[in-house]
Amino acid sequence: MTYDLAIIGGGPAGYTAAELAGKNGLKTVLFEKNALGGVCLNEGCIPTKTLLYSAKVYNMAKTSDKYGVSCENPTFDLSKIIARKNKVVRKLVAGIRGKMAEAGVEVVTGEAIQVRGEEKTVQDKIEIVCNGQTYTAKKLILCTGSETAIPPIPGLKDTLFWTSREALENKDVPESLVIIGGGVIGIEFATFFNTLGAKVTVVEMTDEILGGMDKELSALLRAELTKKGIEFHLSTKVVAVSENLVAIEKDGEKQSIPAAQILLSVGRRPTLSGVKVNEYMQTENPNIYACGDVTGFSLLAHTAVREAEVAVNQILSSSCGGDRGGAMSYKAIPGVVYTNPELAGVGKTEESLKKEGVAYSVKQLSMAYAGRFVAENEQGSGICKILEGADGAILGVHLLGNPASELIVIAGIAIERGMTVDQLKAIVFPHPTVGEIIKETL
Ligand SMILES: Cc1cc2nc3c(=O)[nH]c(=O)nc-3n(C[C@H](O)[C@H](O)[C@H](O)COP(=O)(O)OP(=O)(O)OC[C@H]3O[C@@H](n4cnc5c(N)ncnc54)[C@H](O)[C@@H]3O)c2cc1C
């Protein structure tokens, strides 16, 4: 039997592609060697956000006096927090399994290897071997994701350290935690363990945390986190690690930081190297597509999902005719940091506009201009920053303050649809909502 579509990898890219293809009548087989849901559901987006929510609830309990509510001596139990995280993951993975069944997708558990079809000719049939069985398909989508990058830091291979995977399973709060890498994953874990009482230090090689996000807002978030007790070393290189010690160097000066635990989070790299795709996610062989982290482009679950939709729509268009949605657009991919307060941005940053030489103006307002924000964030601060092009187009929106992760969707729609400041201003926002800050800032 020849499948219409084979998909390797059951993360956000793979399961989205499989569901869409199955629902549209394509005979689809999905190979997953570990757990359906991939990194995102099992050891990424969902587990981290579940842990961060527990930390937020604990923090709310500790600071509830500010709202006229008292909670006497709130405590937490990390093993219960982890158990709840595991329950959430199990529930969502079961949901994906149900979706696959509903869409008529055949799910095969095992490591799949593409054995034929790598030639760059259209005619070749594609063969995949999994568990000793050969599967033939007309089209293939590679969705094999990414893995933690391990840099060659002296001493690392002889030292016990955490990656994000181990950090999600640990049931004791370390007395001190040194996080190598101040990207999104590192900063989210910094918030989590800091809230639970660990002495957290973040070492970042560049001059600001959260590279790629708006620099001004990242610095403001860093200041907030510093107030909460997290220590940051910027423009600093980790030169060696050993059991309980991290040696760093800044401007030629060396220092050692004690570390009961080390968390390595310097980024992720695709499981396959050199996968190149066009705007329809097709590789050089037009019957083979690649979506999600494996392309090494965005390394975000929501990008993976949209890329999978684009790929399957293209496959359906080529087999059934019609235009089902068009090429992949990277114009409005939101970036979110689920700290407390949250930071989110979409579209261009000031840094990227300057680099591209694009003229822009900045509209910026404190979150306190939104009544709902003031009502819900006692002594809280935040910023809404909107970047406007010379023609009035909204080029970028950046938010610091809760719930930035939800509000950024409004901005994403506006940017993706090419809306101007005046067009977005003419939309009615419900009152009172924190989202009104966007309309207010425009
Ligand atoms: C700690 C952490 C937090 C994160 N938080 C967020 C977040 O908040 N928001 C966000 O957007 N992104 C987040 N990410 C990133 C997100 O998890 C990834 O972008 C997303 O999972 C990519 O989806 P994917 O489908 O491309 O790959 P993956 O989710 O990596 O899935 C790939 C799957 O392919 C399987 N596979 C690989 N090779 C084979 C093979 N040969 N045969 C069979 N199966 C195979 C793997 O087992 C895996 O299940 C986070 C990542 C981490 C590590």
The ligand as a MOL file (V3000), in Angstrom:
LIG
                    3D

  0  0  0     0  0            999 V3000
M  V30 BEGIN CTAB
M  V30 COUNTS 53 58 0 0 0
M  V30 BEGIN ATOM
M  V30 1 C 11.8750 24.0910 27.8170 0
M  V30 2 C 11.2430 24.5270 26.5160 0
M  V30 3 C 10.2300 25.4580 26.5390 0
M  V30 4 C 9.6300 25.8490 25.3550 0
M  V30 5 N 8.6200 26.7670 25.4100 0
M  V30 6 C 8.0350 27.1610 24.2710 0
M  V30 7 C 6.9480 28.0800 24.2980 0
M  V30 8 O 6.5160 28.5190 25.3530 0
M  V30 9 N 6.4020 28.4450 23.1300 0
M  V30 10 C 6.8590 27.9760 21.9340 0
M  V30 11 O 6.3190 28.3460 20.8970 0
M  V30 12 N 7.8830 27.1050 21.8740 0
M  V30 13 C 8.4730 26.6930 23.0090 0
M  V30 14 N 9.4830 25.7820 22.9580 0
M  V30 15 C 9.9120 25.3000 21.6310 0
M  V30 16 C 8.9600 24.2340 21.1220 0
M  V30 17 O 8.9260 23.1560 22.0180 0
M  V30 18 C 9.3730 23.7750 19.7390 0
M  V30 19 O 9.4580 24.9010 18.8980 0
M  V30 20 C 8.3810 22.7960 19.1560 0
M  V30 21 O 8.2570 21.6550 19.9630 0
M  V30 22 C 8.7990 22.4110 17.7490 0
M  V30 23 O 7.8970 21.4930 17.2260 0
M  V30 24 P 8.3460 20.4270 16.1440 0
M  V30 25 O 7.1130 19.6920 15.7790 0
M  V30 26 O 9.1140 21.0820 15.0910 0
M  V30 27 O 9.3720 19.4730 16.8750 0
M  V30 28 P 9.3420 18.6620 18.2370 0
M  V30 29 O 8.3090 19.1480 19.1640 0
M  V30 30 O 10.7480 18.6320 18.6770 0
M  V30 31 O 8.9070 17.2120 17.7840 0
M  V30 32 C 9.7240 16.4070 16.9950 0
M  V30 33 C 9.3470 14.9770 17.2500 0
M  V30 34 O 9.9690 14.1560 16.2920 0
M  V30 35 C 10.3180 12.9320 16.8940 0
M  V30 36 N 11.3390 12.3040 16.0570 0
M  V30 37 C 12.5570 12.8110 15.7420 0
M  V30 38 N 13.2050 11.9870 14.8930 0
M  V30 39 C 12.3720 10.9320 14.6890 0
M  V30 40 C 12.4770 9.7500 13.9060 0
M  V30 41 N 13.5390 9.5060 13.1680 0
M  V30 42 N 11.4350 8.9030 13.9270 0
M  V30 43 C 10.3260 9.1400 14.6670 0
M  V30 44 N 10.1900 10.2330 15.4160 0
M  V30 45 C 11.1870 11.1290 15.4220 0
M  V30 46 C 10.7850 13.3440 18.2790 0
M  V30 47 O 10.7120 12.2640 19.1830 0
M  V30 48 C 9.8000 14.4580 18.6110 0
M  V30 49 O 8.6960 13.9740 19.3340 0
M  V30 50 C 10.0760 25.3360 24.1260 0
M  V30 51 C 11.1080 24.3860 24.0950 0
M  V30 52 C 11.6850 23.9760 25.2870 0
M  V30 53 C 12.7710 22.9490 25.2490 0
M  V30 END ATOM
M  V30 BEGIN BOND
M  V30 1 1 1 2
M  V30 2 1 2 3
M  V30 3 2 2 52
M  V30 4 2 3 4
M  V30 5 1 4 5
M  V30 6 1 4 50
M  V30 7 2 5 6
M  V30 8 1 6 7
M  V30 9 1 6 13
M  V30 10 2 7 8
M  V30 11 1 7 9
M  V30 12 1 9 10
M  V30 13 2 10 11
M  V30 14 1 10 12
M  V30 15 2 12 13
M  V30 16 1 13 14
M  V30 17 1 14 15
M  V30 18 1 14 50
M  V30 19 1 15 16
M  V30 20 1 16 17
M  V30 21 1 16 18
M  V30 22 1 18 19
M  V30 23 1 18 20
M  V30 24 1 20 21
M  V30 25 1 20 22
M  V30 26 1 22 23
M  V30 27 1 23 24
M  V30 28 2 24 25
M  V30 29 1 24 26
M  V30 30 1 24 27
M  V30 31 1 27 28
M  V30 32 2 28 29
M  V30 33 1 28 30
M  V30 34 1 28 31
M  V30 35 1 31 32
M  V30 36 1 32 33
M  V30 37 1 33 34
M  V30 38 1 33 48
M  V30 39 1 34 35
M  V30 40 1 35 36
M  V30 41 1 35 46
M  V30 42 1 36 37
M  V30 43 1 36 45
M  V30 44 2 37 38
M  V30 45 1 38 39
M  V30 46 1 39 40
M  V30 47 2 39 45
M  V30 48 1 40 41
M  V30 49 2 40 42
M  V30 50 1 42 43
M  V30 51 2 43 44
M  V30 52 1 44 45
M  V30 53 1 46 47
M  V30 54 1 46 48
M  V30 55 1 48 49
M  V30 56 2 50 51
M  V30 57 1 51 52
M  V30 58 1 52 53
M  V30 END BOND
M  V30 END CTAB
M  END
